[in-house]
């Protein structure tokens, strides 16, 4: 029941025979939003206790909620995902050593459609877990041999409660901690400094609370052989931004006749300071036409003691970003970790592949089926922005799965990318979503992406499943809004049986309630769609369109050009025997809204200059479900929800 707030009558004022009186002002109703956490032990009396750097995910059901805003304590994070009446909240404890609080409250503000909100508070507490520490791939039972001034990297594994190392070294030796998970032992240069030629190194881990865990301490012997030469880059990898100059350190002792490697394309290297222990490296400028994004430097020389050949260790120089297919897979491994459904966005983990917070592609790469996850896609969920920098990813993918494409989901912006190659999916046991870029986009903006990937839907003649195929994208996920801006498809989509929604850009729009909005603006279809119809009256009712196959619920198509060709090989069988299907230059079919569903479809300033050719039609084929803009508008209800304005029809429709 609504409550009302009455404002007292202040004054009756006569103004020219009129009077003004205050009237009751309705109070805002109590929020009607409802949220229930599954298996919720967190009623407010209990605390969510997490180890530092760990996380937990709570699932929930909701009603009458349009959005949830999560506020987390300093250093903590709370990420909410919602779709179709259910969702999840991932709560992550802070890292050690960062500005953070140990205890706090995660506050969930739940808004309804009118802007009213209610709150739910979850208390959280970070605890220090058990300290774990062990050397990795390093044999402590033998003496580690060094040369003058040389260094050895020792890797280790540790738990989040590990803070630092306490160590004891022989005289003149050094230990460097540069990154978590590795330390470097540096031998003394006995020709210029004093020190012990041999001794024991003892390493003891220390927790964040300052406890030295002596039970986990390790010791190993070390020795310097002063008769052997040293030829070693100090850093095994150095990352550059475009056009950046950095000094690389190198230790060179007891050498003569140094031979330098070929300088990688686009890079500049000054070797003149090598006798002083440095070389100067400048990376390619951003406008360099052709360059190597990543290269390995290895030098060779002759020992001045016994004239034997000697080579340096490898020093990798690379641009921040993705420079090869192998690096793309390395990114995926680090990004997805143990759970591809909850990828990390930690800059420390992803830093070498990111530029200013954006995943960056620096070169053309080839991705093949053996690099895929489950033979279907390369990355499950792209949750960070991706800039292709106008480079090309060539696909050579042969899949048998319910989703197929470069990505399964996209929840961030993708721009300036080109796609080429081929993608074949032969999934026969159910519905599949296929797109050269993404199978199932969520809320994202895909801009300036061009694809010439040849897509083949390759199933048997008796298979009848409602698969969705798009030149760039399959169907968006329900209740999410995907935007395609200035995108282009110029490849060939071959359907070796009926599919459901097939579009040159995107297969179809969101069909859910309340539903998201699919937008195509400034997109171009200049490729081919070929349907090889196999089953008469199959019930699939295909919808083929140059831009969008199935325009349902809420969709906006503006300033798009369809100049490609759609060919239907009917094989003498009925194919559009009901109004459920349609073939159109821009849109295959405008789906009528069901009861209680909102629908608002717009096609504006679009043109069709291509062709639709239907071959081998059956005698009773309904030839009215073809159109230069829309193939089929099923009824007045759908017509009333559809706005068409300033569209150009200069293409052809023919029946053979």
N, C-alpha and C positions, 0 to 999 in steps of 0.2 A: 504494500500500500504506500502511496506517495505521501510524504510529510510536507507540510507547507509552513513557511515562516511568515508571520504577519507583521508588517511594519505599521506601527501606530499612526493613526491619523494625526498629522501634524497641524494642518491648517487648511481651512477652506477659504480660498481667495477668489473674489469676484473680479474678473477682468473682462469689462465690456459685456456683462451679462453672462459670462462663462465662469466656471470654477474648475479648479484642479484638485484632485484627490489621489493620495497614494492608494495602491491596490495590493492585494496579497501577491508576493513574489515566490514562485515555487522553488523549493530546495532541490538541489540535485539528488536524484535517487541513489540509494546505496548501490555500489557496484554489484553487478550480477555475475562477475567473472568467477569461474570455478576451476580449481586445479587440484588434482589428487596424485600424489607421488606413489608409484608402485612399491609395495612392501616398504612403506615409509616408516623407519624407526625414528625419524628426526622430527618429533612433535614440538620441539623447542626446549624440551627438558634434557635432551641428549645432544652430544657434540659429535660432529663428523671429525674424527681424528685420522690424519693422513701423515705418512712419512714425508719429509721434505722431498721435493721433486717427483712426487707421485700424484696420482689422480684417481678419482672415482666418477662413475657416470650413473646418474639417477634417471629413470624413465618415468614418464607421467602421462596422464590423460587430461584433457581440458575441454571446457565448454565456454562459449561466449567470450573467448579471449582472442583479440586481434594481434597482440604482440606481448612479449615478456622482456623486460629490461632487467638485466642482472647486474648488481653492484657488488664488487668483491673487495675484500680488504687489501691493503697495500702489499704488492708482491704476489697476491693470489690471482687466479683467473676463474671466471665462470662463463661458459659458453652455452647458449641456449639454441636448440634447433627444434622447429615446430613444423608439422605437416599433418593435415587431415585428422585433427583431433588427438594426436599423440605427439610426443616429442621426448627430448632428453636434455639433461643439464650436466655438463662435464665440469667438475670442480677440480682445480689443480692447485696443489700446495706450492709455495715459492721455492726458489733455489736457495741453497746456502750461499752466503757471501754477497747477497744482493740486499738492497734496502727493502725490508719487508717487516711484517708483523707476524708473530707466532700465533696469536689468537685474534679472532674477529667474527664478523657476521656477513654471510652472503645474503643480500636482500633482493628478493624477486618482486618486481613491480609488474603486476598483471593488468593490462589495459583492455577494456572492452571497446566496441566500435565507436562509442560516443566520447571516449577519452577518459572515462572514469577508471579508477584502478583500485585494486586491493593489493596487500603485501603479504609475503611469507618470508620469514627469516630463518636461516639455517646457520647455527653457530659452528665454527670450524676451529681446529687446533692442529698445528704442525708439531710433529714429534721427531726426535732424532732416532733413526733406526740403528740397527746393529752395524758396526763398522766391519767392512769386508775389504780385503786388499790382497792382491797376488800378482806377481810378475807374469807376463804373457810371452811365450815363445823365447824365453831366455834361459840358458843353462847355467845355473849357479854352481854346478859341481866342477867346472873346469875353469882355468884361468882365462880371463878375457884379455886378449893381446891388443896392444895399441902401438902406434908409431908416434913420432914427435908431434905433439899438438893435435893429434887426431881425436875424433869424438865418436861415440857410439850411442845410438838411441835405444832406450829400453822402454818397452810398452808395458802397461799394467792395467788391470781391471780393478774397480773399486765401487763401493756403494755410495749413495748420495751423502752419507754422513762423513765421508773422507774430506779433510780440509787440505792437508799439506804433508810434506815429507820431512822427517827429522833424519839427518844423515851424518855419518862419520867417514871421512876420506883420508887417504894417505896425503902427506905434505905435497902441496903444489897442484893437486888434482881439484877439479871443479865439478859441481853438479848444477845443471840448469833445468828449471821447471818452466816450460814455455806454454804448454797446453795441458789440460787435464787428461790423464790417460797415458802420458809419456814424459820421461825425463831424459836428459842427455848427460853422459859422463865425458868430461874433457880431460885428456892427458896433458901433463906439462910438457912444454918444449924445453928439454933439458939443455939445449945449446944456448939458450938465452935466459933461462930462469932456473932457480933451484927447486928441487923437489925429489920425492922418492920415486925410484924407477918401478917399484912394486909395493904391494900392500893389500889390505882388505877394505872393501866398501861395505858399510852396513846401512841398511835402509829401514826406517821405522815409520809406519803411517801414524798420523795424528788426526783425531776427530775434531769436529767443529766446536766441541765443548772443551778442547784442549787436552784430551787424554791421549797419551802415547801408548799405542797398543803393541807392547813388546812381544806378545805371543804371535804377532803377524810379521815381525821383523825378519829380514832376509840379509844374508851376507854372501859375498863372492870375491875371489881374488882377482887382481888386475896387475898388468905388467907392461912396461914400455920397452920396445926394442929400438934403441937409437941408431942401429945400422940400416934400418929400412926407411925408404922415402915415404913422405906423406903427400897425398894428392887428393884433396877432399873439399867439396863445397860444404859450407856450413849449413845452409838450409836446403832441405830436399825438395821443397816446393815454395814458390813465391807467386803471389797473385797480384795482378795489375788491373787498374782501371785503364780506359782508353787513353793513349798518349802519355802515360805516366813513366817517369824515370826512377829507377831504384838501383841501389848499390848492392851487389851480391858479394858476400865474403867467401874467400877460398883460402885454404891452407895448403901451401906448396913448399915442401922441404925436400932437398936432395934430388932435384930434377934437372934435366937439360932437354933441349929440343922439344919444347911444348908444341903440339899440333892442335889447332882450334877447329871446332866443328863448323859446318855450314850454318850461317845465320838464318833462322826461320823467316819465311816470307812475311814482310811487313814490320819486322822488328829491327832495331838498331842495337848493336853491342860494341862497346869500346873495351878492348882487351888490354889497353896500355898499362893499367894499374895492377896487373896480375902479380908482378914481383913484390908489390906492396900488400898483396892479399885481397884485392878487390877487382871486380869488373863492373861496368856501368851498363844497364839494360834499359832500353826504352821500348814500350809496347806500341802497337799500331794505333794511329789516330782513329777516331770514330768514323771519319770519312774515307778511310783506306778502302780501296775497291776490293782487293784480294789480300788475305792474310791467313796465317796459321794462328788459331786461337789458343793452341796449346802445343808446346814443344819440349823436348828433353835435351838438355845440354850435357855432353860427355866429352871431356878432353883426354888427350893421350900425350905421353912423354916418355923419356928414357931415364932410368935410374943412373945417377952419377957415381954410384958405388960399384955396380956390376954390369952396367949398360943393358939391363933387362927392360923390356917394355912394361909400362904401367899405365893404367887408365884411372881417371877420377870416378867418383860415384856420380850418379845421375842427378841433375838438378832440373826440376820441372819449372818452366815459366809458363804462365797461363793467364788469360783474361778472366776476370770474374764473370760467371755465367756458364752456360752449357756450350761446350766446344766440340762435342762428338756424341755419337750414339751411346758409347760406353759411359760418358759422363751423365747422359740423360738417365740411364739405368742406375748409375751411382746415386743420382739425386733421388730417384724413386725409392731406392733402398733406405736411404737416410730419412726421407720424408715420411714414408709409411711406417717404418719401424716394424714393430711386432703386430700392429693393428692398422691395416689399410683404411678401415672405416673411421679412424680418429688420427689423421696425420698431424705431424707437428708443424708449427709455424715459428719455432724457435730460431731466431736469427743466428745464434751461435752454431746450430746444427746445419742450417741451410746457407750460411753466409757465402761460401765459395761459389754458389750457383746464382746468387741474387745480386742485383744492382739497384741500390736505393729502394730496397724492399720489394723488388719485382724480379721474378724469375726471367732470366734473359737468355735468348738464343743467339750465339755468336757465329754460327756456321751452318751450312746445309748438312743434314744428317739423314741416314737411312735406318729405319726401324723395321725389323722383320718379326715373323711369327715366333721365333724362338726366344725373343725378348719379352713376350707378352706375359701378363698375368692370366693364368687359366686359358691361354690361347684366345683371348678376347679383347683386351685393352692393355695399354701400357701403364697408365696410372688410374687408380680407382676414382679418387676425388681430387680435383684440382681446386685447392682452397686458398691459393696465393695468386696474385696477378701474374700474367704471363705476357711478355713482349717478344714476338718473334723477330723483331728488327728486320723484317722483310726477307728473312731466310726461309728456306724450304725444308720441310720434313717430308721425306718420301716414305710411303708405307708399302710394305710387301707383306700383307697380312692375310692369312687363310684361317678362318675361325669356324668354330662350331659351338656357339654359345648364345645365350639370351640377350647379351649386349655385345656390340662390336664397334670399335672406333679407337682413336688415340686416347680419349678419356672416357670413363663411364659417366661420372658426374662432373659438372663445373659449377662452382659457387663463387667464382671471382671473375675479374675481367680478363679477356684475351684479345690481343691486338697485333696487327702488323705481321701476320703469319701466312705462309703459303704451304699448301699441301699438294702432294703429287703421288703417283703410284697406283696401287690397286688394293682393294679390300673385298674379300669374298666371305660370305657367311652362309653356312649350310645347316643351320639349326632347324630341326624338323619336329622337335617334341613339344613345342609351344611357341608363344609369341616372342619375337625378338625386336629390339630397338637397334637400328643401325645408322651411323653417321660417321663420315670420315673424320670429323673433329671430335664429336661427342655423341654418345648414345642417348644420354638423358640429362640435359642441362637443368640446373635449378635457377635460382635468381642470379643473373649474370648479364654482362654486356660483352658481346662478341663483335669486334669492330675491325674492319679492314683485313678480313681473312678471306683468302682465295683458295679454292680447292679445284684441282683437276683430277682427283682420285676417281678411278673407274671402280664403281661399286657393283657387285654381283650378288643378288639374292638367289641362291642356288639350292633349290629343294626339289624333291621328287614330284612327279606328275599328279600323284594322289594326295599331296599334302595340302591341307586347308587350315591355315592359322593366320590370324590378323596381325601380321608383322608390319612395323613402321620403318620406313627408309627415307632418309634425307641426304641431300648432297653434302651438307655440313652437319646436320643434326637430326637425330631421332626425336621422338616426342618429349617435350619438357616434363619434368616430374610434376605431379599434381599439386596445385596450390602454390607454384613458384612462377616467377615472371622472367622470361628470357628475352633479351633484346639482341637482334642481329642488325648491324648497321654497316652499310657500305661493304657488304660481303658479296662474293661471286662464286658461282659453281659452273665449271666448264667441262666437266668430265661426263661419263656415260653411266647411267644407272640401268642395269639389266636385271629384269625380274623374270626368272625362269619359272614362274608360276604367279598366281595372284598374291599381291600384298594388300594391305589395308590403306594406310595413309602414306602417300609417296610424294615428296616435294623436292624441287630443285635446291631449295635452301633448307627447309625444315619440314619434317613429315607431317606434323599437325600441331594444333594448339592444345593448351591445357583443357581437360574435360571435367575437372573437379568442381566441387562447390565449397566455398564461394569462388574458388578458381583464381589462377594467376592470369596475367596478360602476356601473350606472345606478340612481339613487335618485330616487323621487318621494315627497315627504312633504307632506301637507297641501294637495295640489293639487286643483283643481276643474275639471271639464269641464261646461260648461253650454251648449255650442253645438250645431252640427249637423255630421254627416258624411254626405255623400250620394255613393254609388257608383253610377255609371251603367255597368253591365257591358256589354261589347260583344263579347268573344271567348269562345266556349265552349271549355273545356279549354285555355286559353291557356298553362298552365304557370306563370303568375305566382303562383297560390295566395295571394290577398290575405289579410292579417291586419289586421282593424280592431278597435280598442279605444278606449274613452272616455279612458283615461289613456295606455296604451302599446299599440301595435299588435302588435309581435312581442317577447315576453319571452323572451330567449335567454341562455343561459349564466348570468350573474350579474346579478340585478336585485332591487331592493327597492321595494315599493309599500306605503306605510303612511299611514293617516289621510286617504285621498283620497276625493273624492265625484264620482261620475259621474251627472249629472242631465240630460244632454243627450240628443239623439236621433240614432240611426244608421239611415239608410234605404238599402236596397239595391234598386236597380231592375235585376232580373236579366234582364228582357227575354225570358223564356221559355228562357234558355240555362242550362246547367249552370255552376255557379260554384264550388262546394266539393265537387268529385267525388272528392277525396282528403283525407286527414287533414293535408295540408300547410298548409291554410288554416283560418280560423276568425274568427267575429265575436263579440265579447264586450263587456259593459257597461264592464268595467275593462280587460281584456286580450283581444286578439284570439286569440292562440295562444301556448302555452307550448312553446317549441322544445326538442325532445329533445337532450340532449348527445351529441356524437359521441365516438368513442373518444379517451381521454386528455384530454378537456376537463373542466374543473371546472365544475359547475353548482350554484348555490344561489339559488333564486328564492323570494321571500317576498311574500305579499299579506296584509296584516293591517289590521284596523280600517277597511276600505273599504266603501263603500256604492254600490249602483246603484239609482237611482230614476227613470231615464229610460226610453227605449224603443228597441227594435230592431225594425224593420219591413222584411220582405223581400217585395218585390212581383214577380209574374211568374216564380215559380220553375218550373223544368223538372220534369217528372213524376218523374224519377229523382234529383231533388235530395236530397242527404243532409242531413236537417234535424236531425241530432244535433250539428252543429258550431257551435252557437250557445249562449251562456250569459250569465247575468246578471253573473257575475264573470269567467270565462274561457270563450271560445268553444270552444277545442279544446285538450285535453291528449292528445298523440298516443299515448303508450304508458306502461307502468308505470315505465320507467326515468326518464322525465321527471316522472311523478307522484311518484316517490320523492324527487326533488330539489326538489320544490315544497312550500312550507309555506303553508297557508291557515288564517287564524285570525280569529275574531270579525268576519266580513264580513256585511253586510246586503244582502239581495236583495229589493227592493220595486218593481222596474221591470217592464216588460212585453216579451215577445217574441211577435211575431205574423207570420203568413204570409198573403199575399193573392194 
